[in-house]
């Protein structure tokens, strides 16, 4: 079966149309996902196909960072306030310096371009124990 790519609409059709491009076997395998690497998508409107990071994964990672930053800020506040539980034990886990360092790693893990694209930089940081 032949497939034709329409860059303008980023879709494949089974019959040739004006401005359509006949796909090779390798291109078809990418299009249907057989050989598409995990975490990658095809950049819309570009041929030959270009693999880019799946933006939904980057959004999920950014949302994770936002939640982790909230948690790190709470831990830092516990240290600043010397907050204790009713039994007298500290509410804070790890040291204040570890939480501040973790917060910096989180801030560097994802970034956003001027046009709103979220970029994941390196490996996900590990929360202090």
Backbone as a printed PyTorch tensor [residue, N CA C, xyz], in Angstrom:
tensor([[[ 0.8360, -1.1760,  0.0000],
         [ 0.0000,  0.0000,  0.0000],
         [ 0.8810,  1.2400,  0.0000]],

        [[ 0.5720,  2.1710, -0.8460],
         [ 1.3040,  3.4310, -0.8970],
         [ 0.6280,  4.4510,  0.0070]],

        [[ 1.4540,  5.2530,  0.6640],
         [ 0.9500,  6.3610,  1.4660],
         [ 1.6130,  7.6390,  0.9850]],

        [[ 0.8570,  8.7230,  1.0550],
         [ 1.3470, 10.0280,  0.6260],
         [ 1.1900, 11.0010,  1.7760]],

        [[ 2.2470, 11.7650,  2.0170],
         [ 2.2700, 12.7310,  3.1230],
         [ 1.8850, 14.1050,  2.6080]],

        [[ 1.0010, 14.7720,  3.3500],
         [ 0.5990, 16.1500,  3.0420],
         [ 1.1810, 17.0680,  4.1100]],

        [[ 2.3100, 17.7250,  3.7990],
         [ 2.9540, 18.5660,  4.8160],
         [ 2.0680, 19.6940,  5.3400]],

        [[ 1.2180, 20.2490,  4.4920],
         [ 0.3910, 21.3850,  4.9020],
         [-0.5470, 21.0070,  6.0380]],

        [[-1.1080, 19.7910,  5.9720],
         [-2.0590, 19.3580,  7.0020],
         [-1.4790, 18.3170,  7.9550]],

        [[-0.2390, 17.8780,  7.7080],
         [ 0.4450, 16.8580,  8.5140],
         [-0.4200, 15.6020,  8.6310]],

        [[-0.8130, 15.0790,  7.4810],
         [-1.5770, 13.8400,  7.4540],
         [-1.1260, 12.9850,  6.2840]],

        [[-1.4470, 11.7180,  6.3570],
         [-1.1590, 10.7890,  5.2680],
         [-2.4600, 10.3590,  4.6200]],

        [[-2.4030, 10.1800,  3.2970],
         [-3.5560,  9.7400,  2.5220],
         [-3.1170,  8.5950,  1.6230]],

        [[-4.0880,  7.8720,  1.0950],
         [-3.7660,  6.7050,  0.2740],
         [-3.7210,  7.0090, -1.2220]],

        [[-4.0810,  8.2210, -1.6090],
         [-3.9960,  8.5790, -3.0260],
         [-3.2030,  9.8680, -3.1840]],

        [[-2.4480,  9.9330, -4.2660],
         [-1.6120, 11.1090, -4.5290],
         [-2.4850, 12.3440, -4.7240]],

        [[-2.0350, 13.4370, -4.1600],
         [-2.7130, 14.7330, -4.3120],
         [-1.6640, 15.7750, -4.6470]],

        [[-2.1150, 16.9630, -5.0330],
         [-1.1310, 18.0100, -5.3030],
         [-0.3850, 18.3050, -3.9960]],

        [[ 0.8830, 18.5100, -4.0980],
         [ 1.7650, 18.7890, -2.9570],
         [ 1.9390, 17.6030, -2.0060]],

        [[ 1.5300, 16.3820, -2.4110],
         [ 1.7590, 15.2170, -1.5530],
         [ 3.0930, 14.5800, -1.9180]],

        [[ 3.6470, 13.8510, -0.9430],
         [ 4.9500, 13.2060, -1.1100],
         [ 4.7620, 11.7180, -0.8480]],

        [[ 5.2130, 10.8830, -1.7970],
         [ 5.1100,  9.4400, -1.6050],
         [ 6.1170,  9.0080, -0.5430]],

        [[ 5.6390,  8.2450,  0.4280],
         [ 6.4920,  7.8100,  1.5310],
         [ 7.1930,  6.5020,  1.2060]],

        [[ 8.4240,  6.3870,  1.7030],
         [ 9.1750,  5.1430,  1.5890],
         [ 8.6900,  4.1770,  2.6780]],

        [[ 9.1490,  2.9170,  2.6190],
         [ 8.8030,  1.9410,  3.6580],
         [ 9.2570,  2.4250,  5.0360]],

        [[10.4670,  2.9860,  5.0970],
         [10.9890,  3.4950,  6.3730],
         [10.1460,  4.6510,  6.9000]],

        [[ 9.7280,  5.5420,  5.9780],
         [ 8.8820,  6.6650,  6.3820],
         [ 7.5360,  6.1770,  6.9160]],

        [[ 6.9660,  5.1830,  6.2570],
         [ 5.6770,  4.6280,  6.7010],
         [ 5.8270,  4.0140,  8.0890]],

        [[ 6.9270,  3.3050,  8.3280],
         [ 7.1750,  2.7040,  9.6460],
         [ 7.2560,  3.7810, 10.7280]],

        [[ 7.8860,  4.8990, 10.4130],
         [ 7.9260,  6.0210, 11.3630],
         [ 6.5310,  6.5870, 11.5750]],

        [[ 5.8150,  6.8210, 10.4770],
         [ 4.4980,  7.4490, 10.5470],
         [ 3.5340,  6.6340, 11.4050]],

        [[ 3.5280,  5.3230, 11.2400],
         [ 2.5860,  4.5030, 12.0090],
         [ 3.1200,  4.1450, 13.3950]],

        [[ 4.3470,  4.5480, 13.6860],
         [ 4.8950,  4.3750, 15.0210],
         [ 5.7110,  3.1220, 15.2390]],

        [[ 5.8910,  2.2990, 14.2340],
         [ 6.6520,  1.0540, 14.4000],
         [ 8.0980,  1.3110, 14.7970]],

        [[ 8.7110,  2.3310, 14.2160],
         [10.1280,  2.6080, 14.4920],
         [10.3280,  3.9670, 15.1690]],

        [[ 9.2610,  4.5530, 15.6580],
         [ 9.3530,  5.8530, 16.3250],
         [ 9.9290,  5.6610, 17.7220]],

        [[11.0680,  6.2890, 18.0260],
         [11.6620,  6.1220, 19.3560],
         [10.7370,  6.6640, 20.4550]],

        [[10.7900,  6.0320, 21.6160],
         [ 9.9800,  6.4700, 22.7510],
         [10.3040,  7.9220, 23.1010]],

        [[ 9.2640,  8.6980, 23.3440],
         [ 9.4340, 10.0970, 23.7230],
         [ 9.6430, 11.0380, 22.5550]],

        [[ 9.5270, 10.5200, 21.3310],
         [ 9.7250, 11.3530, 20.1390],
         [ 8.4380, 11.3970, 19.3230]],

        [[ 8.2540, 12.4750, 18.5860],
         [ 7.1540, 12.6230, 17.6350],
         [ 7.7220, 13.2040, 16.3530]],

        [[ 6.9310, 13.1130, 15.2940],
         [ 7.3360, 13.7210, 14.0240],
         [ 6.9830, 15.1980, 14.0490]],

        [[ 7.9400, 16.0220, 13.6530],
         [ 7.6780, 17.4610, 13.5970],
         [ 6.6650, 17.7200, 12.4820]],

        [[ 5.5460, 18.3650, 12.7950],
         [ 4.5070, 18.5900, 11.7910],
         [ 4.9770, 19.4500, 10.6260]],

        [[ 4.5300, 19.0810,  9.4200],
         [ 4.7680, 19.8920,  8.2330],
         [ 6.1640, 19.8360,  7.6630]],

        [[ 6.9820, 18.8970,  8.1280],
         [ 8.3770, 18.8230,  7.6750],
         [ 8.6210, 17.4740,  7.0020]],

        [[ 9.2190, 17.5190,  5.8310],
         [ 9.6490, 16.2880,  5.1510],
         [10.9690, 16.5790,  4.4600]],

        [[11.9930, 15.7010,  4.5700],
         [11.9380, 14.4130,  5.2560],
         [11.6100, 14.5960,  6.7380]],

        [[11.0160, 13.5550,  7.3300],
         [10.5690, 13.6190,  8.7070],
         [11.7120, 13.9850,  9.6460]],

        [[11.3810, 14.8050, 10.6310],
         [12.3200, 15.2150, 11.6720],
         [11.7270, 14.7830, 13.0030]],

        [[12.5150, 14.0820, 13.8030],
         [12.0630, 13.6510, 15.1290],
         [12.3360, 14.7520, 16.1460]],

        [[11.3450, 15.0480, 16.9620],
         [11.4830, 16.0280, 18.0370],
         [10.9360, 15.4130, 19.3220]],

        [[11.3100, 16.0000, 20.4580],
         [10.7850, 15.5290, 21.7390],
         [ 9.2710, 15.6850, 21.7690]],

        [[ 8.5990, 14.7060, 22.3390],
         [ 7.1490, 14.7570, 22.4830],
         [ 6.8070, 15.8680, 23.4760]],

        [[ 6.1150, 16.9200, 23.0250],
         [ 5.8400, 18.0490, 23.9250],
         [ 4.9800, 17.6650, 25.1250]],

        [[ 4.1580, 16.6200, 25.0030],
         [ 3.3310, 16.2320, 26.1440],
         [ 4.1950, 15.7020, 27.2870]],

        [[ 5.2990, 15.0340, 26.9570],
         [ 6.2120, 14.5510, 27.9990],
         [ 6.8820, 15.7370, 28.6830]],

        [[ 7.2810, 16.7320, 27.8930],
         [ 7.9200, 17.9120, 28.4690],
         [ 6.9560, 18.6630, 29.3800]],

        [[ 5.6880, 18.7340, 28.9990],
         [ 4.6950, 19.4010, 29.8440],
         [ 4.5220, 18.6320, 31.1440]],

        [[ 4.4680, 17.3070, 31.0690],
         [ 4.3480, 16.4920, 32.2800],
         [ 5.5410, 16.7130, 33.2040]],

        [[ 6.7300, 16.7650, 32.6230],
         [ 7.9320, 16.9850, 33.4360],
         [ 7.9100, 18.3700, 34.0740]],

        [[ 7.4530, 19.3680, 33.3220],
         [ 7.3800, 20.7300, 33.8620],
         [ 6.3710, 20.7950, 35.0130]],

        [[ 5.2300, 20.1300, 34.8660],
         [ 4.2420, 20.1030, 35.9450],
         [ 4.8040, 19.3870, 37.1710]],

        [[ 5.5970, 18.3290, 36.9580],
         [ 6.2580, 17.6530, 38.0740],
         [ 7.2070, 18.6200, 38.7890]],

        [[ 7.9630, 19.4080, 38.0130],
         [ 8.8880, 20.3850, 38.6000],
         [ 8.1310, 21.3910, 39.4680]],

        [[ 7.0060, 21.8800, 38.9710],
         [ 6.2150, 22.8570, 39.7280],
         [ 5.8110, 22.2760, 41.0870]],

        [[ 5.3440, 21.0210, 41.0910],
         [ 4.9430, 20.3800, 42.3520],
         [ 6.1470, 20.1560, 43.2720]],

        [[ 7.2650, 19.7430, 42.7120],
         [ 8.4710, 19.5210, 43.5180],
         [ 8.9930, 20.8380, 44.1080]],

        [[ 8.9020, 21.9150, 43.3370],
         [ 9.3190, 23.2250, 43.8630],
         [ 8.4570, 23.6280, 45.0580]],

        [[ 7.1640, 23.3540, 44.9920],
         [ 6.2790, 23.6500, 46.1280],
         [ 6.7390, 22.8660, 47.3590]],

        [[ 7.0250, 21.5780, 47.1620],
         [ 7.4470, 20.7330, 48.2750],
         [ 8.7890, 21.2070, 48.8460]],

        [[ 9.7270, 21.5420, 47.9710],
         [11.0370, 22.0220, 48.4190],
         [10.8880, 23.3250, 49.2070]],

        [[10.0240, 24.2050, 48.7410],
         [ 9.8040, 25.4670, 49.4540],
         [ 9.2170, 25.2360, 50.8430]],

        [[ 8.3270, 24.2620, 50.9600],
         [ 7.7700, 23.9250, 52.2840],
         [ 8.8760, 23.4180, 53.1960]],

        [[ 9.7430, 22.5440, 52.6790],
         [10.8450, 22.0120, 53.4840],
         [11.7900, 23.1310, 53.9380]],

        [[12.0720, 24.0560, 53.0460],
         [12.9470, 25.1880, 53.3970],
         [12.2850, 26.0500, 54.4650]],

        [[10.9800, 26.2690, 54.3450],
         [10.2460, 27.0420, 55.3560],
         [10.2830, 26.3440, 56.7070]],

        [[10.1600, 25.0100, 56.7190],
         [10.2750, 24.2790, 57.9820],
         [11.6120, 24.5660, 58.6540]],

        [[12.6830, 24.5930, 57.8730],
         [14.0050, 24.8870, 58.4360],
         [14.0660, 26.3200, 58.9460]],

        [[13.5800, 27.2520, 58.1490],
         [13.6350, 28.6760, 58.5320],
         [12.8340, 28.9460, 59.8040]],

        [[11.7080, 28.2380, 59.9610],
         [10.8460, 28.4630, 61.1220],
         [11.1470, 27.5250, 62.2920]],

        [[12.1240, 26.6310, 62.1250],
         [12.4040, 25.6050, 63.1360],
         [11.1200, 24.8800, 63.5290]],

        [[10.3260, 24.5400, 62.5370],
         [ 9.0190, 23.9240, 62.7590],
         [ 9.1730, 22.5120, 63.3200]],

        [[ 8.3790, 22.2270, 64.3490],
         [ 8.4200, 20.9000, 64.9640],
         [ 7.0220, 20.2980, 65.0170]],

        [[ 6.9840, 18.9760, 65.1210],
         [ 5.7300, 18.2330, 65.2950],
         [ 5.3450, 18.2940, 66.7800]],

        [[ 4.1270, 17.8800, 67.0920],
         [ 3.7190, 17.8710, 68.5170],
         [ 4.6470, 17.0520, 69.4160]],

        [[ 5.3020, 16.0160, 68.8500],
         [ 6.2190, 15.2090, 69.6800],
         [ 7.6020, 15.8460, 69.8100]],

        [[ 7.7910, 17.0250, 69.1900],
         [ 9.0600, 17.7320, 69.3070],
         [10.0440, 17.4540, 68.1890]],

        [[ 9.7510, 16.4930, 67.3340],
         [10.6720, 16.1920, 66.2320],
         [10.5080, 17.2260, 65.1060]],

        [[11.5640, 17.4200, 64.3680],
         [11.5570, 18.4000, 63.2880],
         [10.6500, 17.9490, 62.1440]],

        [[ 9.9090, 18.8870, 61.5830],
         [ 9.0920, 18.5900, 60.4080],
         [ 9.9660, 18.4890, 59.1540]],

        [[11.0970, 19.1470, 59.1830],
         [11.9710, 19.1910, 58.0070],
         [12.6810, 17.8560, 57.8010]],

        [[12.8700, 17.5200, 56.5450],
         [13.6830, 16.3640, 56.1970],
         [14.9100, 16.8840, 55.4770]],

        [[15.9890, 16.1610, 55.5410],
         [17.2630, 16.5900, 54.9450],
         [17.6630, 17.9640, 55.4720]],

        [[18.7640, 18.4850, 54.9590],
         [19.2290, 19.7800, 55.4400],
         [18.6710, 20.9080, 54.5700]],

        [[18.6830, 22.0900, 55.1190],
         [18.2170, 23.2520, 54.3510],
         [19.0640, 23.4360, 53.0930]],

        [[20.3670, 23.2250, 53.2140],
         [21.2630, 23.3720, 52.0590],
         [20.9190, 22.3640, 50.9610]],

        [[20.5780, 21.1230, 51.3560],
         [20.1940, 20.1100, 50.3580],
         [18.9160, 20.5200, 49.6260]],

        [[17.9370, 21.0530, 50.3760],
         [16.6860, 21.4800, 49.7430],
         [16.9120, 22.6820, 48.8300]],

        [[17.7660, 23.5990, 49.2430],
         [18.0590, 24.7560, 48.3820],
         [18.7910, 24.3070, 47.1030]],

        [[19.7000, 23.3650, 47.2380],
         [20.3920, 22.8300, 46.0630],
         [19.4490, 22.0950, 45.1310]],

        [[18.5250, 21.3490, 45.7160],
         [17.5260, 20.6290, 44.9300],
         [16.6400, 21.6110, 44.1650]],

        [[16.2860, 22.6960, 44.8270],
         [15.4450, 23.7110, 44.1850],
         [16.1430, 24.2970, 42.9580]],

        [[17.4290, 24.5360, 43.0580],
         [18.1970, 25.0470, 41.9030],
         [18.2050, 24.0150, 40.7720]],

        [[18.4320, 22.7340, 41.1230],
         [18.4180, 21.6770, 40.1010],
         [17.0650, 21.6070, 39.4020]],

        [[15.9860, 21.7580, 40.1710],
         [14.6460, 21.7470, 39.5790],
         [14.4620, 22.9140, 38.6160]],

        [[14.9210, 24.0900, 39.0310],
         [14.7710, 25.2800, 38.1930],
         [15.5300, 25.1350, 36.8780]],

        [[16.6020, 24.3540, 36.8830],
         [17.3960, 24.1520, 35.6690],
         [16.9290, 22.9560, 34.8380]],

        [[16.1020, 22.0830, 35.4310],
         [15.6810, 20.8630, 34.7480],
         [14.7540, 21.1440, 33.5640]],

        [[13.7990, 22.0370, 33.7410],
         [12.9560, 22.4270, 32.6080],
         [13.0970, 23.9310, 32.4030]],

        [[12.9480, 24.3280, 31.1500],
         [12.9720, 25.7520, 30.8250],
         [11.9320, 26.0020, 29.7470]],

        [[11.6240, 27.2590, 29.5380],
         [10.5950, 27.6110, 28.5670],
         [11.1320, 28.6760, 27.6260]],

        [[10.9130, 28.4600, 26.3220],
         [11.3450, 29.4360, 25.3270],
         [10.3640, 30.6010, 25.3060]],

        [[10.7430, 31.6670, 24.6160],
         [ 9.8710, 32.8380, 24.5160],
         [ 8.5330, 32.5160, 23.8660]],

        [[ 8.5080, 31.5150, 22.9870],
         [ 7.2500, 31.1440, 22.3330],
         [ 6.4800, 30.0480, 23.0830]],

        [[ 6.8960, 29.7440, 24.3310],
         [ 6.1440, 28.8280, 25.1800],
         [ 6.5240, 27.3680, 25.1150]],

        [[ 7.5180, 27.0050, 24.3050],
         [ 7.9370, 25.6120, 24.2000],
         [ 8.7130, 25.2190, 25.4500]],

        [[ 8.3350, 24.1030, 26.0570],
         [ 9.0120, 23.6200, 27.2620],
         [10.1120, 22.6620, 26.8560]],

        [[11.2930, 22.8710, 27.4260],
         [12.4690, 22.0620, 27.1050],
         [12.9250, 21.3640, 28.3850]],

        [[13.2100, 20.0650, 28.2690],
         [13.7520, 19.2900, 29.3890],
         [15.2550, 19.2290, 29.2120]],

        [[15.9770, 19.5980, 30.2680],
         [17.4360, 19.6640, 30.2290],
         [18.0460, 18.5770, 31.1060]],

        [[18.5340, 17.5290, 30.5110],
         [19.2450, 16.4940, 31.2610],
         [18.3300, 15.5400, 31.9910]],

        [[18.8410, 14.9860, 33.0870],
         [18.1380, 13.9630, 33.8580],
         [17.3250, 14.5920, 34.9790]],

        [[16.2420, 13.9410, 35.3410],
         [15.3760, 14.3960, 36.4160],
         [16.1660, 14.3690, 37.7390]],

        [[16.1670, 15.4840, 38.4820],
         [16.9000, 15.4980, 39.7560],
         [16.2240, 14.6140, 40.8060]],

        [[17.0300, 14.0810, 41.7060],
         [16.5120, 13.2230, 42.7790],
         [16.2250, 14.0610, 44.0130]],

        [[15.0590, 13.8290, 44.5970],
         [14.6520, 14.5350, 45.8150],
         [15.5580, 14.1280, 46.9700]],

        [[15.9720, 15.0900, 47.8150],
         [16.7760, 14.7350, 48.9930],
         [16.0360, 13.7270, 49.8740]],

        [[16.7980, 12.8550, 50.5060],
         [16.1890, 11.7960, 51.3360],
         [15.6490, 12.3570, 52.6330]]])
